[in-house]
Amino acid sequence: MSLLTGANWLTASEAASLKELVEGARKEGQLNVLLESTLTPELVRGLEAAMNKYYGLNLKVGHIGAGGYGKALSIMITEHKTGTKPTFDATIGYDNHITSMMDAGAIESIQNWKELVPKGTPLDDQTISPPVLKNTAFKYTDDFSLLTYNTNLISKADLPMKLADFGNPKYKGKFSVRASVSTQSMALFMYDKEKVLDIYRSWGKNEPKVLSIAEGVDRMVLGELSMVPFTNVHHYYRRKEAGDPIGMAVIQDLVPWNPIYMVVRTNAPHANAARLWALFNTGPEAQRIWEKEIKRYNLSYPQQSRAGEVKKFIDDSGAKVLNWAENEETMKLMRWLFTSKEGETYQKRFTLAIQEGR
């Protein structure tokens, strides 16, 4: 399909800027992207085909499994600092990963991204590329962390309502916690540092299993656990569609909102193709594919079945939604936690808090 015909018609000013990008990508012919290790081949090939059709290209997209966001970040920063040729052109990350990449100068800014994104992208939606991330990151999915539970083992009425409620002895041995502190530490938005540690020590008295979210949900649907706090919503939908006994609820004082972004690496070998990839994934056609293949959703597109449903569910609950990239103050707290010596010490205390409560 021609770049300037049919549904892909662009204004002259957009085409002038976009044309250079497309022609540059055509000459490159390929790109390598780092994505979640659990993504399906059908997703990657679907995105590749859709992007090629939209821009009239024949790019080959190589997919590298991240093996964990922290590991990917470490590789990226090391390569950048040592001047090593990047092993991948584009990658993904949450707010804290993007901030570290940005502060290190390891990702590039696309200042005119609003002129380059696919038609139908809501340009007035600041969550697509939050101002605090300086035009370096482009959202492809929203990720809310809610409470999932086994409907055969516990009723919705008997669930804990707030963070402190998980310290109730009646929940002993009935839930798991994730090892990573990035989501659970958003409690710092609501309570002072020592109060947060006290809350998680109270959880420890109930001897929760320390598991990944996927592992926790597996154990829960098998009946070994009653509930899993801070479950990413796509796990709920996958299990629900599989017919498992799973319900979804909110923790009233903390609904972590963790968008995931695409970024382009500084000095990427296939920089034009990488820019097109990052920006195409913000658009409506990519969102359709992400939802169809792996149940991902994006609240910038409320017409998506799950996006609208999740938004209504959270809105109706009246729960407090929190996000690291909300503004400069929240970014300051995040930088303190993840990049300062004091924050590093606090993370260790945070990690030990559950053990200290036993």
Secondary structure, DSSP 8 states (H G I E B T S, - for coil): --TTSGGG---HHHHHHHHHHHHHHHHH-EEEEEE-TT--HHHHHHHHHHHHHHHT---EEEEEE-S-HHHHHHHHHHHHHHT---S-SEEEE-HHHHHHHHHHT-B---TTHHHHS-TT--TT-TTSS-GGGTT--EEEEB-BEEEEEETTT--GGGS--SGGGGGSGGGTTSBEE-S-STTGGGGGGTS-HHHHHHHHHHHHTT--EE--HHHHHHHHHTTS-SEEEEEEHHHHHHHHHTT--EEEE--TT-EEB--EEEEEBTT-TTHHHHHHHHHHTTSHHHHHHHHHHH--B-TT-TTSHHHHHHHHHHHHHT--EE-TTSSHHHHHHHHHHHHSHHHHHHHHHHHHHHHHT-
